[in-house]
Amino acid sequence: MNFEFGRVALVVLFAVIPIAGVVMGLSAPALRSRIPVFIGVFAGLIPIVSLYMPKAFISGPTGMSPRLDQWLIILAGFALLLGIVNVIQTNTRKIRRRESGWPFAVVLLTGLFVMSYFGIYGAVSKQGIGYLPDHSPTAFEWVQDVFFYPLQATIFALLAFFMASAAFRAFRARNTEATILLVGAGFVMAGRVPLLEFLAAPIPPLHAAASQASQALGKLTEWIMDTPNGAAQSGIIIGAALGAASMALRVILGIERGYLGLGKGE
């Protein structure tokens, strides 16, 4: 008999204990916040322990940590389903009450139901959601090509104007930091396009000098992106990683309980 401790432990931790917690929580409301914290502590400790304890029942191809990753994917699928239900409830309430922006809610729900129908039909009929063997698009792909991709391109085109407006407001030399930002952005934008060659195009004797200056400006742009910008990005990534690590420790230690969705008195 092949006894797999990892599988048994996960079943006990994420199946038996939650069911027992629900039963006990009905009779003892104080346990409603204890059991989820207990599960969260062990779910956070398993991936960490698997990095430092190379045992088959924790790490490895069939250990607890890989199986936990697979179970998290399944939970993410259920979370997506709950998100869809929430979107339907919220927008249905907005339409029923004729709140501000309710026509957009109608469009959203229409698109949700239509694309869901075409996707489910493609899965049931085994046609898929891409292209048929004769290279003709399925209904799902046709809606994507005709509606979704043009709308996506329109949104990104509008983002360019918003970015230009934000850059105009940010690139004002009000202080030293803003001046450095303005000068650096000017060098980067000038180094990304053949600006000097364009300006020297009407004057043939300046073509060679403009080409050399453009190459030097390009190298300066690469240095700005790799050194100062890279250092700033590294600092931001390190700060975000420390913040995520601190939040993970708060969850593992049971200090952070906001994910439980309970009231302050529970």
C-alpha positions in Angstrom: 0.0 0.0 0.0 1.5 3.3 -1.1 0.7 5.8 1.7 1.2 9.4 0.5 1.5 11.6 3.5 1.4 14.8 1.5 -2.0 14.0 -0.1 -3.5 12.8 3.2 -2.2 15.9 5.0 -3.7 18.3 2.4 -7.1 16.5 2.5 -7.1 16.7 6.3 -6.0 20.4 6.3 -8.3 21.7 3.5 -11.3 19.3 3.6 -11.7 17.6 7.0 -10.7 20.6 9.1 -12.9 23.2 7.2 -16.0 20.9 7.5 -15.3 20.4 11.2 -14.8 24.1 11.5 -18.2 24.8 9.9 -19.9 22.3 12.2 -18.2 23.7 15.3 -18.8 27.3 14.1 -22.5 26.8 14.1 -22.5 25.8 17.7 -19.6 28.1 18.8 -19.4 31.4 16.9 -16.0 32.2 18.4 -14.5 29.4 16.3 -15.5 31.1 13.0 -12.4 33.1 13.0 -10.1 30.5 14.5 -10.3 27.8 11.8 -9.7 30.0 8.8 -6.7 31.5 10.5 -5.4 28.0 11.3 -5.8 27.0 7.6 -4.2 30.2 6.4 -1.1 29.7 8.7 -0.5 26.2 7.4 -1.2 27.1 3.8 1.4 29.9 4.1 4.0 27.7 5.9 3.9 24.7 3.4 5.5 26.5 0.4 8.1 28.1 2.7 9.0 24.8 4.5 9.2 23.0 1.1 12.1 25.3 0.1 14.3 24.3 3.1 13.0 20.7 3.8 13.6 18.5 0.7 11.3 15.7 1.8 9.1 13.9 -0.7 5.9 14.5 1.3 6.5 18.3 1.3 8.4 19.1 -1.9 9.2 17.2 -5.0 6.9 16.3 -7.9 4.3 14.7 -5.7 4.7 16.5 -2.4 2.3 18.8 -0.6 3.6 22.1 -2.2 3.0 21.1 -5.8 -0.4 19.8 -5.0 -1.2 22.9 -3.1 -0.3 25.0 -6.2 -2.8 22.9 -8.2 -5.5 23.3 -5.6 -4.9 27.0 -5.6 -5.6 27.0 -9.4 -8.9 25.3 -8.7 -9.8 27.8 -6.0 -8.9 30.6 -8.4 -11.5 29.1 -10.8 -14.2 29.3 -8.1 -13.1 32.8 -7.2 -13.5 33.8 -10.8 -17.0 32.3 -10.8 -17.9 34.3 -7.6 -16.5 37.4 -9.3 -18.9 36.8 -12.3 -21.8 36.3 -10.0 -20.9 39.6 -8.2 -20.7 41.5 -11.5 -24.1 40.2 -12.5 -25.7 41.1 -9.2 -24.1 44.5 -9.0 -25.0 45.5 -12.6 -28.5 44.0 -12.4 -29.2 46.1 -9.3 -27.9 49.2 -11.1 -30.2 48.6 -14.1 -33.2 47.9 -11.9 -32.7 51.1 -9.9 -31.9 53.1 -13.0 -28.7 54.4 -11.4 -26.2 56.6 -13.1 -24.5 54.7 -15.9 -27.0 51.9 -16.1 -26.9 51.8 -20.0 -23.2 50.8 -19.7 -24.2 48.0 -17.3 -26.6 46.7 -19.9 -23.8 46.7 -22.5 -21.5 44.9 -20.0 -24.0 42.2 -19.1 -24.9 41.7 -22.8 -21.3 41.2 -23.7 -20.8 38.9 -20.7 -23.7 36.6 -21.6 -23.0 36.6 -25.4 -19.3 35.7 -25.0 -20.1 33.2 -22.3 -22.7 31.5 -24.6 -20.3 31.4 -27.6 -17.5 30.1 -25.4 -19.6 27.3 -23.8 -21.0 26.4 -27.3 -17.5 26.2 -28.7 -16.5 23.9 -25.8 -19.6 21.6 -26.1 -19.5 21.4 -29.9 -15.7 20.8 -29.8 -15.1 23.7 -32.3 -13.1 25.7 -29.8 -13.0 29.4 -29.6 -10.4 30.1 -32.3 -10.5 29.2 -36.0 -12.2 26.2 -37.7 -10.2 23.7 -39.8 -11.2 25.7 -42.9 -9.6 28.8 -41.4 -13.0 30.5 -40.8 -13.5 32.1 -37.4 -15.8 30.7 -34.8 -18.5 32.9 -33.4 -16.4 33.7 -30.4 -13.4 34.6 -32.5 -15.6 36.7 -34.9 -16.9 38.8 -32.0 -13.4 39.3 -30.8 -12.1 40.4 -34.2 -15.0 42.6 -35.0 -15.8 44.2 -31.5 -13.1 43.4 -28.9 -9.9 44.2 -30.8 -11.1 47.5 -32.3 -12.4 48.6 -28.8 -9.1 47.6 -27.3 -7.2 49.6 -29.9 -9.4 52.6 -29.2 -8.8 52.4 -25.4 -5.0 52.2 -26.0 -5.2 55.1 -28.4 -7.0 57.2 -25.8 -4.4 56.2 -23.2 -1.8 57.9 -25.4 -3.6 61.2 -25.0 -4.0 60.7 -21.2 -0.3 59.9 -21.0 0.6 63.0 -23.0 -1.6 65.2 -20.7 -0.1 63.7 -17.6 3.4 64.2 -19.0 2.6 67.8 -19.7 1.5 68.3 -16.1 4.5 66.4 -14.7 7.2 67.9 -16.9 7.1 71.3 -15.4 10.4 72.6 -13.9 8.8 73.7 -10.6 11.7 72.3 -8.5 14.9 70.4 -8.8 13.3 66.9 -9.0 10.9 68.0 -11.7 13.8 69.6 -13.6 15.8 66.4 -13.5 12.7 64.4 -14.7 12.1 66.9 -17.5 15.8 66.8 -18.7 16.0 63.0 -18.5 12.7 62.5 -20.3 13.9 64.9 -23.0 17.1 62.9 -23.6 15.2 59.6 -23.6 12.6 60.7 -26.1 15.2 62.3 -28.3 17.3 59.2 -28.2 14.5 56.9 -29.1 13.8 58.5 -32.5 16.2 59.8 -35.3 15.5 63.4 -34.4 19.0 64.7 -35.3 19.0 63.0 -38.7 15.5 64.5 -39.4 16.7 68.0 -38.5 19.9 67.7 -40.5 18.1 66.2 -43.6 17.9 69.5 -45.5 21.7 70.1 -44.9 23.8 67.3 -46.5 27.1 68.4 -45.0 25.7 67.7 -41.5 24.5 64.2 -42.2 27.6 62.5 -40.9 27.8 64.6 -37.8 24.1 64.1 -37.1 24.5 60.4 -37.5 27.4 60.3 -35.0 25.5 62.6 -32.6 22.4 60.4 -32.8 24.4 57.3 -32.0 26.0 59.1 -29.0 22.5 60.3 -27.9 21.3 56.7 -28.2 24.1 55.4 -26.0 23.2 58.1 -23.4 19.6 57.1 -23.5 20.5 53.4 -22.9 22.7 54.5 -20.0 19.9 56.5 -18.5 17.5 53.6 -18.8 19.9 51.0 -17.5 21.6 52.8 -14.7 19.5 55.6 -13.0 16.2 54.1 -14.1 17.3 50.6 -13.4 18.4 51.6 -9.9 15.0 53.3 -9.2 13.1 50.3 -10.5 15.2 48.0 -8.3 14.3 50.1 -5.3 10.6 50.0 -6.1 10.7 46.2 -6.7 12.6 45.7 -3.4 10.1 47.8 -1.5 7.2 46.0 -3.1 8.8 42.6 -2.2 9.3 43.7 1.4 5.7 44.9 1.6 4.4 41.6 0.2 6.7 39.6 2.6 5.5 41.6 5.6 1.8 41.1 4.6 2.5 37.3 4.2 4.0 37.2 7.7 1.0 39.0 9.1 -1.3 36.5 7.5 0.8 33.5 8.6 1.1 34.8 12.1 -2.7 35.4 12.2 -2.3 39.2 12.7 -4.0 40.1 9.4 -7.6 38.9 9.4 -9.2 41.2 6.8 -9.5 38.3 4.3 -12.0 36.6 6.7 -14.7 39.1 5.9 -15.9 39.1 9.5 -17.1 42.0 11.6 -14.9 43.7 14.1 -16.5 42.0 17.0 -16.1 38.4 15.5 
